[in-house]
Amino acid sequence: MKELIMSQLLPQVFDFLILGLLAMTSLMAKRWFGINIEAKHRDALQSALANGARLLLQPGGTLDDAVDYVLRSVPDALKRFGKTSHDDIRELLEPHVLNLSALPGSKNAEQVARIDRIDNDLTTLSTELTVLQAKLLQVETERDGLSIDAANINFPHEAQVP
């Protein structure tokens, strides 16, 4: 009886164990190669983004040129990460463009710093203008005998009062 069970059951158990081992090996290989492929796509995308950002240092280089370069250079990586629109690529390019000012000897560094200062000044002036408009409206309405809450007034095309 024992020999009958061993001769009939043992080969089936052995086959089952081999199939399980093959399935586990297959899953591990798939995971390993998937990680390697993703790492290669990530590295290629980062390289293309850095090169695309450097195009902005060229005379006449535009952000659209940089986006087109990235689209042409690494289409598979962009598809893998689901970043295929121009807006997605602009968003990915932003940190690389900001790092351009850190390039040694970059004439662009001074221009970027100057633009940042001007942008901050414009934001401050816009906020101050909005506050003054709210105060003026409040004074005019009080003069006319109307009561309004100037803090909750929204001016079209203007920044909101914080």
C-alpha positions in Angstrom: 0.0 0.0 0.0 2.8 2.4 1.0 4.6 1.6 -2.3 1.4 2.3 -4.3 0.9 5.7 -2.6 4.5 6.6 -3.2 4.5 5.5 -6.8 1.3 7.4 -7.6 1.4 10.4 -5.3 5.1 11.3 -5.2 5.4 12.1 -8.9 2.4 14.4 -8.8 3.7 16.2 -5.6 7.1 16.5 -7.3 5.5 18.0 -10.4 3.5 20.5 -8.3 6.6 21.6 -6.4 8.6 22.1 -9.7 5.7 24.2 -11.2 5.6 26.4 -8.0 9.3 26.9 -8.1 9.2 27.9 -11.8 6.4 30.3 -11.1 8.3 32.0 -8.3 11.4 32.2 -10.4 9.4 33.7 -13.2 7.9 36.4 -10.9 11.3 37.3 -9.4 12.8 37.6 -12.9 9.9 39.8 -14.1 10.3 42.0 -11.1 14.1 42.3 -11.5 13.9 43.1 -15.2 11.0 45.5 -14.7 13.0 47.4 -12.1 16.1 47.6 -14.4 14.0 48.8 -17.3 12.3 51.4 -15.2 15.7 52.6 -13.9 17.0 52.9 -17.5 14.0 54.8 -18.5 14.3 57.2 -15.5 18.0 57.8 -16.2 17.4 58.4 -19.9 14.5 60.8 -19.1 16.6 62.8 -16.6 19.5 63.0 -19.2 17.1 64.2 -21.9 15.5 66.8 -19.5 19.0 68.2 -18.6 20.0 68.4 -22.2 16.7 70.0 -23.2 17.2 72.6 -20.4 20.6 73.4 -21.8 19.1 74.2 -25.1 17.7 77.3 -23.4 21.3 78.6 -23.1 21.7 78.6 -26.9 20.9 81.8 -28.8 17.3 81.7 -29.7 16.6 78.6 -27.5 13.0 78.4 -26.4 11.1 76.2 -23.9 9.2 74.7 -26.8 12.5 73.6 -28.4 13.4 72.0 -25.1 10.0 70.2 -24.9 10.3 69.0 -28.5 13.8 67.7 -27.8 12.6 65.7 -24.8 9.6 64.3 -26.8 11.9 63.2 -29.6 14.7 61.8 -27.4 12.9 59.5 -25.0 9.3 58.7 -26.2 9.4 55.3 -24.6 10.4 56.6 -21.2 7.7 59.3 -21.4 5.1 56.7 -22.2 6.3 54.4 -19.4 5.8 57.2 -16.8 2.6 58.6 -18.4 4.1 62.0 -19.2 3.3 62.6 -22.8 1.8 66.1 -22.9 3.7 69.3 -23.4 2.5 70.6 -20.0 3.8 67.4 -18.3 7.2 67.9 -19.9 7.3 71.6 -19.0 6.7 70.6 -15.4 9.5 68.0 -15.6 11.8 70.6 -17.2 11.3 73.2 -14.5 13.8 72.0 -12.0 16.4 71.5 -14.7 15.8 75.0 -16.0 16.2 76.4 -12.5 19.5 74.6 -12.1 20.8 76.4 -15.2 21.6 79.4 -13.0 24.0 77.2 -11.1 26.1 76.3 -14.1 29.6 77.8 -13.7 30.2 80.8 -16.0 26.6 80.9 -17.1 25.6 84.4 -18.2 22.1 83.2 -17.7 22.6 83.1 -13.9 22.6 86.9 -13.6 19.6 87.1 -15.8 17.6 84.5 -13.8 18.4 86.3 -10.6 17.4 89.6 -12.1 14.1 88.2 -13.4 13.4 86.6 -10.0 13.9 90.0 -8.3 11.7 91.7 -10.8 9.0 89.0 -10.5 9.0 89.4 -6.7 8.8 93.2 -7.0 5.8 92.9 -9.4 4.0 90.4 -7.1 4.5 92.8 -4.2 3.3 95.8 -6.2 0.3 93.8 -7.5 -0.7 92.9 -3.9 -0.3 96.5 -2.7 -2.4 97.8 -5.6 -5.2 95.3 -4.8 -5.2 96.5 -1.2 -5.3 100.1 -2.2 -8.2 99.4 -4.6 -10.1 97.7 -1.8 -9.5 100.6 0.5 -10.6 103.1 -2.2 -13.8 101.2 -2.9 -14.5 101.0 0.8 -14.0 104.8 1.2 -16.2 105.5 -1.9 -19.0 103.2 -0.6 -18.9 104.7 2.9 -19.1 108.2 1.3 -22.2 107.1 -0.7 -23.7 105.6 2.4 -23.3 101.9 1.4 -21.8 99.3 3.7 -19.5 96.7 2.2 -16.8 94.3 3.4 -13.6 95.3 1.5 -11.7 92.2 2.6 -14.1 90.0 0.5 -14.0 92.0 -2.7 -12.7 90.2 -5.7 -11.2 92.3 -8.5 -11.0 90.6 -11.9 -7.5 90.2 -13.2 -5.9 91.1 -9.8 -4.2 89.1 -7.1 -6.3 88.2 -4.1 -5.6 89.9 -0.8 -4.0 87.4 1.6 
